[in-house]
């Protein structure tokens, strides 16, 4: 990849972030399809989870932590709710889920008020469908808001292009990122890295990932075992895997005139 593209990515993010980050709309994000349902953490009246995402608009700045987002038209998120009596119900998540950026463009926090799904919940898992997108909430006084035509193009043409790149040579990295994200979510529920890794190895939880993806994830887990803040290390490595994929997507999008 040419240095000019990296320069474009860095400079555009810095310029837009410094000149208009308080008021200008950030990037529309792609929400990665989950290979299998992801368990949510339910406490304090809500269920939450971290999801993997990436940027669909290199020309706009990355969302800051806590920025609200909402599902684009046609994006599918499904909740699988296990009741205390053992019964399981499936609920379309569009009406009850809330999204906010967690780590710029590469991790999003989804939350569901328990009041919206009932108090007799023993376990909640969430599935993200293919080609889902997240649109930043409108900002009052925004001098550069997302226009309807822009949203339509980004969430259809750009998102479809991303879908094809996801299934290219970065499949292994994306699958490894999914594994790391699952471990990060378990650590958010209070488990140690040793505990989540032991469960991962004991149950052989590859979640459909290839042996190569499992080995790549294991490499990153091994490196993070040496760090003081293991959760932050896993998060940084998850995000770096998706950054490398995102650079390929931006390059191909530029070549294709997106």
C-alpha positions in Angstrom: 0.0 0.0 0.0 1.3 3.5 -0.8 2.3 5.8 1.9 0.0 8.5 0.5 -3.1 6.5 1.6 -1.8 6.2 5.2 -1.1 9.9 5.1 -4.6 10.5 3.9 -6.1 8.4 6.7 -4.1 10.0 9.5 -4.3 13.6 8.2 -8.1 13.5 7.5 -8.8 12.1 10.9 -6.6 14.7 12.6 -8.0 17.6 10.6 -11.7 16.7 10.9 -11.2 15.7 14.6 -9.6 19.0 15.5 -11.6 21.3 13.3 -15.1 20.0 13.8 -15.1 17.0 16.3 -17.5 18.9 18.6 -20.2 19.4 15.9 -19.5 17.4 12.7 -20.9 13.9 12.2 -18.4 11.1 12.5 -18.1 8.0 10.4 -20.8 5.5 9.5 -19.6 2.2 10.8 -19.9 -1.4 9.6 -21.0 -3.8 12.3 -19.4 -7.2 11.8 -21.6 -10.3 11.5 -21.3 -12.5 14.6 -20.1 -16.1 13.8 -22.3 -17.3 16.6 -24.5 -15.6 19.3 -22.5 -13.5 21.7 -23.4 -13.6 25.4 -24.4 -10.3 27.0 -23.5 -9.2 30.6 -26.7 -8.4 32.5 -26.5 -6.3 35.6 -27.6 -3.0 37.0 -30.9 -3.1 35.0 -29.4 -3.6 31.6 -27.6 -6.2 29.4 -24.5 -5.1 27.5 -21.9 -6.4 25.1 -19.0 -5.2 23.0 -19.2 -5.8 19.2 -16.6 -5.6 16.5 -17.0 -2.9 13.9 -15.0 -0.9 11.3 -15.1 2.4 9.4 -16.9 2.9 6.1 -15.9 6.5 5.6 -12.3 7.4 5.8 -13.1 11.1 5.0 -14.9 11.5 8.3 -13.4 11.4 11.8 -13.7 8.4 14.1 -16.5 8.5 16.7 -15.4 9.3 20.2 -16.2 7.0 23.0 -19.8 7.2 24.1 -21.1 8.7 20.8 -24.6 7.3 20.1 -25.3 5.3 17.0 -28.4 3.6 15.5 -28.9 0.7 13.2 -29.2 1.5 9.5 -32.3 0.5 7.6 -32.1 -3.3 6.8 -29.6 -4.1 9.5 -30.5 -7.0 11.6 -29.7 -7.7 15.2 -31.5 -10.5 17.1 -31.7 -11.2 20.8 -32.0 -14.8 22.2 -33.5 -14.6 25.7 -33.5 -17.5 28.1 -36.1 -17.2 30.8 -35.7 -18.4 34.4 -38.1 -21.4 33.5 -35.7 -22.5 30.8 -37.8 -21.3 27.8 -36.1 -19.3 25.1 -37.6 -16.5 23.0 -36.2 -14.7 20.0 -36.7 -10.9 19.8 -35.8 -8.5 16.9 -33.3 -6.2 18.5 -33.9 -3.0 16.5 -36.6 -1.7 18.8 -34.8 -2.4 22.1 -31.0 -2.1 21.4 -29.0 1.0 22.0 -25.5 1.5 20.5 -22.6 3.7 21.4 -18.9 3.8 20.2 -16.6 2.1 22.7 -13.2 2.3 21.0 -13.3 4.7 18.1 -14.4 2.8 15.0 -13.4 -0.7 16.0 -15.6 -1.6 19.0 -19.2 -0.7 19.7 -21.2 -1.2 22.9 -24.7 -2.5 22.6 -27.1 -2.2 25.5 -30.6 -3.5 26.2 -32.7 -2.3 29.2 -33.9 -5.3 31.1 -37.2 -3.6 31.5 -37.7 -4.0 27.8 -37.2 -7.8 27.8 -38.5 -8.8 31.2 -37.0 -9.4 34.6 -37.1 -13.2 34.6 -34.0 -13.4 32.4 -31.3 -16.0 33.1 -29.2 -15.5 29.9 -29.2 -13.2 26.9 -27.2 -13.7 23.7 -27.1 -11.4 20.6 -26.6 -12.1 16.9 -25.6 -9.5 14.3 -26.7 -10.3 10.7 -24.8 -9.8 7.5 -24.0 -6.3 6.2 -25.2 -4.4 9.2 -24.3 -0.7 9.6 -24.5 1.9 12.3 -25.3 5.6 11.7 -24.2 8.3 14.2 -27.0 10.1 15.9 -27.6 13.6 14.6 -25.7 16.4 16.4 -27.5 19.8 16.9 -25.9 22.5 14.8 -23.9 20.0 12.7 -22.4 21.9 9.7 -21.7 18.6 7.9 -24.5 16.1 8.7 -25.1 12.9 7.0 -27.4 13.5 4.0 -30.0 10.8 3.0 -28.2 10.1 -0.2 -24.9 9.7 1.6 -26.4 7.3 4.1 -28.0 5.3 1.4 -24.8 5.0 -0.6 -22.5 4.2 2.4 -24.9 1.6 3.9 -25.5 -0.2 0.6 -22.6 0.2 -1.9 -19.8 0.8 0.7 -21.2 -1.9 3.0 -21.5 -4.4 0.2 -17.9 -3.7 -0.8 -16.8 -4.2 2.8 -18.7 -7.5 2.9 -16.7 -8.8 -0.1 -13.4 -7.6 1.4 -14.3 -9.3 4.7 -14.4 -12.6 2.8 -11.0 -12.1 1.2 -7.5 -12.6 2.5 -8.4 -10.9 5.9 -10.9 -13.7 6.9 -8.3 -15.2 9.3 -7.7 -11.8 11.0 -11.4 -11.0 11.3 -12.1 -14.4 12.8 -9.3 -14.0 15.3 -10.7 -10.5 16.2 -14.0 -12.2 16.9 -12.3 -14.6 19.2 -10.5 -11.8 21.1 -13.8 -9.9 21.4 -15.5 -12.9 22.9 -12.7 -13.2 25.5 -12.9 -9.5 26.2 -16.6 -9.7 26.9 -16.1 -12.6 29.3 -13.4 -10.6 31.1 -16.0 -7.8 31.4 -18.1 -10.2 33.4 -15.3 -10.4 35.9 -13.4 -13.5 34.8 -9.6 -13.4 34.6 -7.6 -14.0 31.4 -6.5 -17.4 32.7 -10.1 -18.4 33.4 -11.4 -17.4 30.0 -8.5 -19.0 28.2 -8.9 -22.2 30.2 -12.6 -22.3 29.2 -11.8 -21.5 25.6 -9.2 -24.3 25.4 -11.2 -26.8 27.4 -14.4 -26.5 25.4 -12.6 -26.0 22.1 -14.7 -22.9 21.4 -13.6 -22.0 17.9 -17.0 -20.7 16.9 -16.5 -21.8 13.4 -13.1 -20.1 13.1 -10.4 -21.8 11.2 -7.3 -23.4 12.8 -5.3 -20.5 11.4 -7.6 -17.9 13.1 -7.5 -19.8 16.4 -3.7 -19.9 16.3 -3.5 -16.2 15.5 -5.9 -15.4 18.4 -3.8 -17.7 20.7 -0.7 -15.8 19.7 -2.2 -12.5 20.7 -3.6 -13.9 24.0 -0.1 -15.3 24.8 1.4 -11.8 24.2 -1.2 -10.2 26.5 -0.6 -12.7 29.3 2.7 -10.7 29.9 0.9 -7.4 30.3 -0.3 -5.8 33.5 -3.6 -4.7 32.0 -4.6 -7.8 30.0 -8.0 -6.6 28.9 -6.6 -3.4 27.4 -3.9 -5.4 25.6 -6.5 -7.7 24.1 -8.6 -4.7 23.0 -5.6 -3.0 21.4 -4.7 -6.2 19.5 -8.4 -6.7 18.4 -8.5 -3.2 17.1 -5.2 -3.5 15.3 -6.4 -6.6 13.4 -9.4 -4.7 12.2 -7.3 -1.6 11.3 -5.2 -3.7 9.0 -8.3 -5.0 7.3 -9.8 -1.5 7.2 -6.7 -0.1 5.4 -7.2 -2.7 2.7 -10.9 -1.8 2.4 -10.1 1.9 2.1 -7.5 1.3 -0.6 -9.8 -0.9 -2.6 -12.6 1.6 -2.2 -10.4 4.4 -3.4 -9.4 2.3 -6.4 -13.0 1.6 -7.2 -14.0 5.2 -6.8 -16.2 4.7 -3.7 
